[in-house]
Amino acid sequence: MSIATVAFYVVALAVSPSDESEPASAPPAAETDRPSPTAEPTVTPTAEVPKLKGMTKQRAERKLRAAGLEPGTISHRPTAARAGTILAQGVAGGTSVAVGTEVALVVAVPFPRSPTVVGQTAGVAEARLRRAGYAVKRVYRTRTSGRNGEVIGQSPRGGVPVRKGSTVTLTVLRVVAPPPPPQPVNCTPGYSPCLPPAPDYDCAGGSGDGPAYTGPVRVTGYDPYGLDADGDGTACNW
């Protein structure tokens, strides 16, 4: 092989494509961000609160549950309305609320019964009524017999439902001494039994000189004959 041929091959190898650098690969294109799907709003189921006033407690509870609601706190209020009926509700009837909401109820109960105090002394009776939550008024009835200060009547009467704070009137007995019996017409006023009029009286068995005499006698007023010397209301009682 000639020298010229060898030189050709050397040059050819120097410029061979295998020695050339391959161009760098382009970076992959970034993916475009996709929008996330819109979340659907949550819908809370609702129910309409029934009107319950005047119903019995049991019926009101059934109505609430039938509407998808629940009875809430139960409270009681003394009233003249029929016992066991609904007086008020925590959520007004016709209001829309979430299913399962609790509705508070106010239920009627009778007024408490007032204590019976007839036959007790006024002080004991009044204290008992005041402790039970009632105001007290006293009126008096005068008699000549009985137990002074005893309650002989009350209004409203005992044992019936009465609103607390109401006034209970007590009729209290006031005993006074009976009036003296009327004196006979032909008597000296101030003595019992009767002393017929005389110029003077002395006690029988005493040292007086009369002209009239008497045994024990009660002095009911003025002592015109001076018979009650010790002033104890009884004359000639030695």
Secondary structure by P-SEA (a helix, b strand, c coil): ccaaaaaaaaaaaaaccccccccccccccccccccccbbbbbbbbbbbbcccccccaaaaaaaaaaacbbbcbbbbbbcccccccccccccccccccccbbbbbbbbbbcccbbbbcccccaaaaaaaaaaabbbbbbbbbbbccccccccccccccccccccccbbbbbbbbbbbcccccccccccccccccccccccccccccccccccccccccccccccccccccccccccccc
